[in-house]
Every structure is written in structure tokens, then in C-alpha cells.
Amino acid sequence: MNKYGKSILMGACALLGLGAVSCTPGERGALVGGAIGAGTGALIGDGTGALIGGAIGAVAGSSISKNRARRNYYYH
């Protein structure tokens, strides 16, 4: 992994730790999905892969988390 990929991975971890304190489920899912996607993209590709992976992970994580929260709200 190059220097750029490591810095993106460290930044994603810092955002995940600092930002997940008082978030809605959708925001928390976007943070977690973005961090996982950026890390995976950095490991697989270069800096561009990390950016694309982070964006896709944020959208997917937000959608999954919102659907899970909605399901839990209606069934309890």
C-alpha cells in the first residue's frame, strides 16, 4: 500500500471514531461503510480506488442501516 492509501485509511478511521458519537443510524452506517470501502479500495487499488470504494461504501452503508432501523422500529 502506498503512502496515499495509508493516509486515506487513517483518515477514515479517525472520522469513524470521532463521528459516530451522536449520529443517526443512517449517518453511522455511512461512516462505517465509507471506512470499510475506503480501506478495501486502498488495499486493492490506489488512491482513486480508495475514493471510489469509500463513496460506494458510504451509500451502501447508509441504505442498509436506514432499512435496518426502519425494520426494527416497525416490528417492535
N, C-alpha and C positions, 0 to 999 in steps of 0.2 A: 504494500500500500504506500502510495506516495505521501508527501507532506500535506498536500491539499486535501486528500481524503481523510487523513488523520485529524486535521483541523475541523473538517465538517462533522466528523463523528464526535469529537469532543464538544463542539458547539451544540449538537443535537442532544447530547446527554445533559449538558448544562441547562438547556431550555426545558428538557423533560423534568429535571429535578426542581427547577425554580418555578416553572409554570403550572405544575399540576396541583398546587396547593389549594386554590379556590376556583376550580373550573367546573363547568357543566359537563355532563357525560360526553357530549359531542366534542367539546374542546379537548377534554382529556384524551379521548380516542384519537383525535387529530394529532396531538403531541406524541402519543405513543406510536401511532402508525407512521408519522413522519420520521421519528427517530429510528425505528426499525428499517424503514425504507431507505433512509439516507445511509445507514450503516451497511445494509445489504448492497446498495448501489456502489458505495465506496469500495467494498471488498471485491465486487465483480468487475466493475469498470473503473473509470477515472472520475474526475470532478464532475463532469456532466452526468455520469451515471448516478452519482450520489444526489444531485439536484433532482433528476427525474424520479429516482426512487423515493426521495423524500416527499415530493409532490403527490405521487401516486399513493404512497403510504398514508399521507395525511388525509386525502379524500376517502380512501377505503376505511381507515380507522374511524373517522368521524361518522361515516354512514353505518358501520357495524355497531358502534357504540350508541348512536341515536336509536337504532332499531331495537337493540337490547334493552335500553332504558324504557322505550315505549312499550315493549312486550311485558317487562316486569311491572310497569305502572298499571296496565290494564288487567293483569291477571292476579294482582294481589289486593 
